[in-house]
Amino acid sequence: MGLKERGRKKEAILSDDVERFLGEKIGEGLVRLGEMTPEGVEKVLECQRAGDGRLFGEIAMDLGLVDLMAVIRYMESGR
């Protein structure tokens, strides 16, 4: 397994751990906090379905849908 593959596997595990800890998917939480719209969440999910293997927050930030502080606020919210 190459370094890039191991990095993606680690990211997937991290994403699963965050969802398990907070009890919701990050997109749901960002909408709940008013940081993102449901339409924005769908844009990110479309990217992931099309093969973009990055984490939800990375894609959302690259698309300009949220900033880093919004993701941090979600992580700190602890639900």
KARACOR-V989380 format. One record per residue. N is the residue number from 1. RES is the residue in one letter. PSI is psi as a letter, one per 40 degrees, with the letter a starting at -180 (NA if undefined). Layout:
n: (N,N)
res: (RES,RES)
psi: (PSI,PSI)
This chain:
n: (1,2,3,4,5,6,7,8,9,10,11,12,13,14,15,16,17,18,19,20,21,22,23,24,25,26,27,28,29,30,31,32,33,34,35,36,37,38,39,40,41,42,43,44,45,46,47,48,49,50,51,52,53,54,55,56,57,58,59,60,61,62,63,64,65,66,67,68,69,70,71,72,73,74,75,76,77,78,79)
res: (M,G,L,K,E,R,G,R,K,K,E,A,I,L,S,D,D,V,E,R,F,L,G,E,K,I,G,E,G,L,V,R,L,G,E,M,T,P,E,G,V,E,K,V,L,E,C,Q,R,A,G,D,G,R,L,F,G,E,I,A,M,D,L,G,L,V,D,L,M,A,V,I,R,Y,M,E,S,G,R)
psi: (h,i,d,d,d,d,d,d,d,d,d,d,d,d,d,d,d,d,d,d,d,e,e,i,i,d,d,d,d,d,d,d,e,e,e,i,i,d,d,d,d,d,d,d,d,d,d,d,d,e,e,h,e,i,i,d,d,d,d,d,d,d,e,f,d,i,i,d,d,d,d,d,d,d,d,e,d,e,NA)
